[in-house]
Amino acid sequence: MKIALMGLDLWDYVNNTETNTLNEKENQRALTCLCLNVKSHCHVHVKDCLTARDTWLKLCSIYEDVHTETPAFITTNNGRNIVKATNNYDKWSRVPCFVHCIQLVVKREEI
């Protein structure tokens, strides 16, 4: 969404805290862009917002709470590239695939 607003030169209307310096018509364009691009179940949360900034902050407060409190787990094989990629991302906890680990143990015993 941020990229879309930046592409339309409307990001300043979301990011700017000085509302008295903003053009009302451009603010309405940014507000329209936000409202038309959110899922229909989100309209309940933003229907009373009067500015693009208020709408953006409301959406951020809704989605940031959800993502920061929910732990994320990913199950992968033990490939070095996969392990490195998942360990570099702080919000994921990697869980090795149990079946893959058993398969590795069985293969080693055959040798």
N, C-alpha and C positions, 0 to 999 in steps of 0.2 A: 504494500500500500504506500509506503514511504517513497519508493521508487516512482510509482505512478504519479504521486503528487509533485515530486521533484521534476519529472518530465513535463508536467503541465505548468511549471513555475508557480506552484501553489503551496510548496512546503513551508514557506515563511509564514503562511497564515495558520499553520498548525504549530509551528515551532516558536513563533514570536510571542513573548509575554506582554508586549506593549500593544494592547488592542486599540488604543486611540490612534495609532499611526497606520492602521490597516484600511485598505479599500474595502468597503462593505460588499460591493459586487464580487470581488475576487474571493472574499471570505465565503460568500454564498456558493461560489463555484467549488471551493475546496470542501465545504460542508456537503454539497450535493455529491461530489466524487466519493467521499467517505461513506455516506449513507447508501448510495447505490451499489457499493462494492462490498458491503458486509453481508453476512448470511442473514436470512430473514428472521431467524430466532434472536438476532442481536438488536433488531430494530426497537424492541421493548426498552432496551437500556439507553438508547441514544435519542429517542423520540423527543425528549424535552430539552435537548442541548441546543443552544442558540448560535454557537460559534463552532468553527472547525476545530479550534484548539480544545474546547470543552468536550467535543465528541471524541477527539483523539485521546485525551486524558482519561475519559470514561472507559473507552475500549482497552486502553493499557491497564487500567486498574482491574478490569475484569479478567483479562488474559494473563497478566503477570502473577496474580494470586494463584491461578490454576497451575501454571507451569513451575512455580518455585516450590510448591509444597508437594508435588507429585513426584515420587522417585521414578527414574527411568532405568530400566534394565534392558540389556540386549544380550541375546544368546548367540554365540559365534563358535566357529571352529577355532583351532589354535594356530592358524596361519600367522606368521610374524607381521605381515602387513595389516591384517585385520586387528590383531591385538594392539598394535601401535596406534592405528587409527582410532580405535575405541578408547584407548587409554588417554589420548590427547584431548578428548572431549570430557570436561569435568562433570557434565550433567548426567552422564551415563555410568552405570555400573555394569561391567562386563561379567557375564556368567558363562563359563565354558560349557559347551554342549556335552552332556553326560554320555550320550551314545557315541559321540566322536571320541571321547577320552577312552571309553571301553574298547572301541575299535583299535585305537593306537596300542593299547595294552595287549590285545589279542595278536596283532601283527608282530609285535616285538617278541612275544613268546614263540611264534612260529619260526623265527629266525634263529 
